[in-house]
Amino acid sequence: TKHGALFAAKATLIQVDLEPTAIGRSRPVELGLLGDARATARPLEDALRNRNYANTGFRTAETQSAIASRTWENEPYEDAGTDRYIDPRTLSITLDELLPPDRVVAADSGHFTGYPSMYLNVPDSRAWIFANAFHAVGLGLGNAIGAAIATPDRTAVAVLGDGGAFMALPELETAARLRLGNLLVVVYDDSAYGAEVHHFAPIGHDVSRVRFPEA
């Protein structure tokens, strides 16, 4: 919630959750509803329709056209790469061009995750494996190994941050022992737990413990 700044001060917050103890746990809410989010949203949508309520919001023809016609790889940017370091955007765009179209991508958690999410195309919804729901780094490589075994006809791509890769080093033995020739491991290395640096340094926290030497 961006330290509480995501919601306007005048916003009325309604939380729908299956767990009673989750209601209002992270932030005070005006109304708490016990239930499944989808099952709750459907009758709300029906009630609004019955009242002839309509709100275009962001769903305009112009927005639809922009989404359909623009892709991240075509968005201009200033390449920040040097003789020693490669810009993660340039890496991701080039990787997308080099990989075969029939691929499955398993992304670990971390600051780097935005780059494969924006630039690596996948052929279908089952070809994108996102372990971030567990809010723990280090799970991407294991998920990629599972994908490589489950879809031997596809190239399985593990996209990891250096912190998550360190946590999952024993999984490399698993991949080597199983001789997974269809597995590619890509590490976005910034010598840090980048998410912690980017989130906490701007608000004054000491982030020296989440930085480490090049390896």
Buried (B, 14 or more C-beta within 10 A) or exposed (E): EEEEEEEEEEEEEEBBBEEEEEBBEEEEBEEBBEEEEEEBEEEEEEEEEEEEEEEEEEEEEEEEEEEEEEEBBEEEEEEEEEEEEBBBBBBBBEBBEEBEEEBBBBBBBBBBBBBBBBBBBBEEEEBBBBBBEEEEBBBBBBBBBBBBBEBEEBBBBBBBBBBBBBBBEEBBEEBEEEEBEBBBBBBBBBEBBBBBBBBBBEEEEEBEEBBEEEE
